[in-house]
């Protein structure tokens, strides 16, 4: 709430955040157990205490980690659930009046998610691909058996979702009242080990045994000679089309309840997407296939109306991707850190921008400006300084150029505003561990 006050006092209009869904493998918000669920790590324990669901002594002395600027996901995973078990006792003793209505309204995803997580716990966290065949394949008798056996655990996960959305909706309303809109982030793909794939396998490219035949990723480029092997299952676009894209319509409808604007990650995948044979160890060998294109967005618009979407159109863009972006009328993204290659002219230089775009100094996948400056080639840095033509420090010169461009919207990262180095980087693509951990310490964000 005080951060929203800070944004309001600073005359801001947008707060962009990473996906809010529960993190799974590698702590990445882009690999989640559900595209619809909220991350219970964000539930405010002080609020639960005020509501009578917790006593101060049940959570106030917990050590959440030694490093104030790094999240310890291991501790969170263990200790949060210990606290939430205590919450469950008090919660079901005095059930909120709107709890049943919440469960009913969200039943189309909540029932499957709660059961998925409850069964997952019973298998010590194993991927659903390793469950017994009957429940892996969702045979009716098995679903009935597990639902009865783990009813209390299902209630636990439904309770966490109720608490998350109750708190999130209040914060969002507070932000909106202050004139701050929230830009959410929608990963194009979902995780293989997710309630989404388990509950709707027909929407994905899987074999008769429910195993993926191909997975998602990116081919080799200047950033990675092996490419990026994401491992997400691919969509069965033909099935989705015949189904009227109902899965996507539901997904975006819920997304637009959570956020005011949605950035769709890897937009080019709707035009054509890269397929890698399942079991490959790198993304070097793959094949491009045709995506749904405007057909998907026309179907979504017919159901949901005009949507406030930002298209993440970074990377190598073919003429057909550019055509899709133009037809959709969605603003694309410009990233200033990609602009300064002293060997050639770049589309990311501000004088090449168009108003219908959103410009960033860098994204969650980039180093901070200060960290990037240290790793730049000398010729590139010289070119950047010459182009920016500013007496300000390098991070402020970059941010000023971002704000001065013709793009309708500019987004700055907190790390760059604070002038932090590479130690505050959020994510290094194609690496595992040490990512998604940075957090702002008390006193970082001041009126100054």
N, C-alpha and C positions, 0 to 999 in steps of 0.2 A: 504493500500500500504506500509506503514512503517512497518507493522507487517510482510509482505512478505520479505521486506528488512532485517528485524531482522532474519527471518528463513534462508535466503540466507547467511547472514554473520555468522550465527551459524553453517553452514555446514549441514543443514537439507535437507531432500528430500520429506517429506510428511507433509501436514497440514490436520488433520482430523477434520471434523465439524459435527454438528448435522444436521438433515434434514432441508432443506431451504424452505420447503413449508409453506403456511400461517397457523398460529396457530389458533386453535379453542378452544374447551372445555378444561378448566384447563391450558390454555396457552402452552399445550404440542405440540412440533413439530411432535409427533407421532400420534396426532389426528388432521388431517388437512382437510380443505374444498376441497382440491384437491391434488392428488399425482403428478400432472404435473406443478402446478402453483408455482411461487416464492413468498416469503413473502415480502409484500410492506413495512414493518417496516424497512427493510434494505436499502431502496432507499435513497441515499445520497442527502440531500437537498441543500448542497453547490454546487454540480454538476448541479442540476436543476437551481440554481441561475445563474451560469456561462452560461448555455444554454439559458437563457432569459425566462424560464418558471416560475420563482419566483423573487420577489423583496426582498432584505435583510430584510426590515421592516415587511415582511409577515411571517417570521419564526424565526428571530434571537433572539427575546426576549421571546420565549415560554419556560415555565417551564416544563421540561420533568420528574420531580420528584426530591425529596429532597435527596435521597440516591444514591451516586455515584456508589456504588457496587451492587445495586439491580435495575432491570428493573421494572418500574411501567406500567404494561400492560393496566390497566384501562385508564391511561392518554394517552398512545400511541393510543389506540383504538379511543378515542374521538378526540384528537388533530391532529393526523396524517391525518385523513380524512378531517378535516377542512382545513389543508394546501393543501392537494391534490385537493380539490375543486377549489382552486385558480389556481393550476397548470393546471387543465383541461381547464380553460378559455384561457390561453396563448398557451397551447399545440395544441389545435385544430384551433387556428388562424394561426399558422405556423407549419403545420404537417411535421414531418421528412420524407424525401424522401423514406425511407425503411419501413415506418409504415404499409402500405397496404400489402407489401410482407410478413412482420412478421405475420400479422393477417391471411393471406392466408395459409402460411406454417404451422401455429399452429392451424388452424381452427378445426381439429379433436378433440381437447380438449378445446381450448380457447372459442369457441362459447358457449358450454354447461356451462363452468365455469362462464363466464361473465353473462349469463342469470340466472344461479343458484344464484349467489351473488346478482344480481339485484332484483330477486323475494324475496330472503331472507330478503333484506332490506325492501321491501314493507310489509313483515310480521313481522317487528320489530325483526328480527334475529331468529325467530322461526325455529325449525328443519323442514326439508321438509316433515317429517312424519305428521306434523300438518297443512300442506297446504290444500287448497281445493282439492277435489279428482281429478278434471279434470287436474290440473297442476301437482299434485303429481304423477299422472299416465302418464303424458306427452301426453295427448290427442292432436292430431295435431292442432285442432282449438284453444286449450288453449295455446299451445306453440307459435302459430302465434300471438294470441292476446297479450300475455305478452311481446313477442319480440318487437312488435310495440309500446306498451304502455311504455315500459322501455328501449327504444332504446338508449337514452342518458346515462342512468345508465350503460348499457352494454358497451358502448364506454368508460366510466370511468374505468371499470375494465380491459378492454383490454389495455387501456393506461398504467395503473399501471404495467401490465405484460410486456409491451414493455419496460418501463423504468427500471424495475427490471432486465430483461435479457440483456438489453443494458449495464447496469452498471456491472452486474455480469460477463458477457462474457469478458469485458475489464479487470476486475480484475484477472479472471482466466488466460487470455492470458499473463498478466504481471507476474503472478506466474510461469506459464509454461516456460516463457522466462528466468526466474531466476533458472530454474531447480527444481522448487517446484511443486509436483503433489498434487492434492486435493483429499482426500478420503471423499466421500459423504456417507450418511447413508440412507438406504432404509428400512422403516418399512415394515414388511411382510404384514400387514393388512392395510386397509384404514378405515377411520371413517364412521360410519353409516350415519351421517349427512354430506354427501359430494356430490360434483358434480359427482364423480366417480360412486357412488351407484345410484344416481338419474338418471343419463344418461344411465347406463348400468345395470339395475337391474337383467337381465338374467344371469349375471356373478356370482351372489351371491345366497346364500341359503336364499330365502325369500318365504313367503307364497303367496297365490293369491292376498292378500291385500297389498303386498309389505312390510310386516313386517317380521323381522327375526324370525326364529323358534329356532335357536341356535346361540350362540355368542362365541367369542374367549376368551381365558384366559389361566391360568396355574394352575395346581393342587397344593394343600398345599405342602410346603416344609420347609426346615430349616429356611427360611426367613419369611414365612407367613403361619400361621396355617389355615387361611381361603382360601389360594391360592390367585391368582390374577385374578380378574374379569375385563377384558379389555373392553368387550362390543362391540368389532368390529364385523361386519357381516363376516361370513365365505364364502369362495369361493365355487362355484359349480364346483368342479374339473372335473366332467364328462362332463359338458357343455363346459368348457374351453378346454378340450382335443379334443372334437369333432370340436371345433372352431379353432383348430391348435394353441391354447394358444396365440391368436393374442393380447389379452389385455395385457398379460405379456410381450410379445415381444415389443409392443409399449412403455410400461412403462420403460423397461430396456434400450431401444434405446434412449429415451429422457434423462434418468438418466445418460447414458454414454456420452451425450453431455454436461451435466452440470458438471460432475465430471470426474476425470481421473481413479479413482478406486472406487468401490462401496462396502460398507459393508452391507450385507443383514441381517437384524435383525431377530432373532428367526428362524435360518436356520432349526432347527429340525422339524419345522412345515411342511416342504416339505416332510418329511418322514412319520410322523404321527402328528396329531394335536388334541388338547383338545377342546371338544365341551361342552358348558354349556347351559342348557335350558334357553331360553329367559325369562326374568322376575325374574331369581334367584338373590338373594341378595349377595351370596358369590360364590366362585368357588369350594367349597368343593365337590359338587356332579357334576360329568361330565363323559365324555366318550371319549376315544381315537379313532380316525378314521384314515384310511390310506390316506396319501397324494400322490401327483403325482410322487414323487421320481425322478429318472434320466430321465424319459420320458419328463418332463418339460425342463430340462437343455439341453437335446439333441435337442429338438425343437428350443430352443433359440439359441443354438450354430449354428444350420443349417442356421438360419436367420442372426445372428449378428457376427458369428465367435467366436474365443476364447475371453472370457471376463475377465477383471481384477476384480475379486470378492473376498472379504473376507467374510467367512461364520461365523456368530456369532453362535457358537455351544456350548454355555454355558449351564449349568444346567445338569440334569440327562440324560446321553446319553446311549441309548440302542444299542445293536450290530448293528441293522439295520441303525441307525443314523450314526454310525461310518463308516459303509459300504458305505452309500451315500456320506459322506464327502470324503472318499478315492476314490470312483469312479469319483466324480466331479473334483478331483485334486485341489479344492479351499483350500487355507490356512485357518485353523481354528484359534480360539482365545485362548490365555492363559492369565489368570488374576492372578497376584502375590498375591493380597489380599486374594484370595481363597485358598492359599497354606498351611497356617500355622494352621492346626488343630493338636494339640499336641497328640491327641488320635490315629491318623492313618496317614499312608502314603498318599500323595495326588498327583494326576496327574498334579496339577498346580505347583509343586515344579520344579524349573528350570532344575534339572538334568534329568527330565522325558520328556522334550520338544523335538520336532523334528524340523528340519530346516524349513519345509513347514508350518510355523505358524506365527502369529503376537502376540507379547506379550505386555501386558498393565500392568501398576502398578494397575490401577483401571479404570472403565468406568464411564460414566455419571450417572450410577445407584449406584455407590459406594460412600462411604464417602471419603474425602481426606485422604491421608496417616496419617497426623497428627491427624485428627478427629477420624480415625479408631483406631489409636494407643491408644487413650484415652479410647475407649470402649472395647478393646480386653480383653479376659480372661488373667489373669497373666501367666498361664502356656503356653498359645499360644504365648504371647509376648516374654516370655523367650526363647521358642523354635525358634521363628523367629530371635531373636538377635543372638542366638547360630548358627543358620543355615547361616545367612548373614555374620557373622564373620567380622564385619567392625567397624572401629573406627569413621566412619562418623556419622552424625546425622541420625535418623531413616529414614526420607524421602529420603535422599541421598543414604543411604545403600540399600533401596528398588529400587531406580532408577538405581543404579550401577549394582545390580543383574539382573535387567531387560535388561539393555544394554549389559551385559556380557553373556547373554544366547545364545544358538545356534539358536534361532528363527531368521528367515531371516530379520524380521522387528520388531522394538520396538517403541511403542507410549507412550509418557509421557503426563500427563495432565498439563495445565498451573498452576492449583492450587497447584500441588505437586512441580513443579519447584520453585514456589514462597514460598513454605513452609506454606501454609495457612491451617487453621483448619476447623472444621465442619461448620462454618458459611459460607464457600465458596462452600459447597456441591451443586451440580447441581440438583440432583433429588433423592427423597426417594420413591422407588416403593410402590404402593398401598396407597399413601397419596395424598390428594387433597389440593392445595393451598401452596404457598411458594416455589414451584419448578420452575426450568428453569429460575430463576431470576438473578443468579450471573453474574456479568460482571467485567472485569479487569479495574481498575481505571488508570487514567493518572499516569505515573511514575512507575507502577508495572513492566513493561517490559523494562528492561534497557540493555545496552551493556554488563554489568557485567553478 
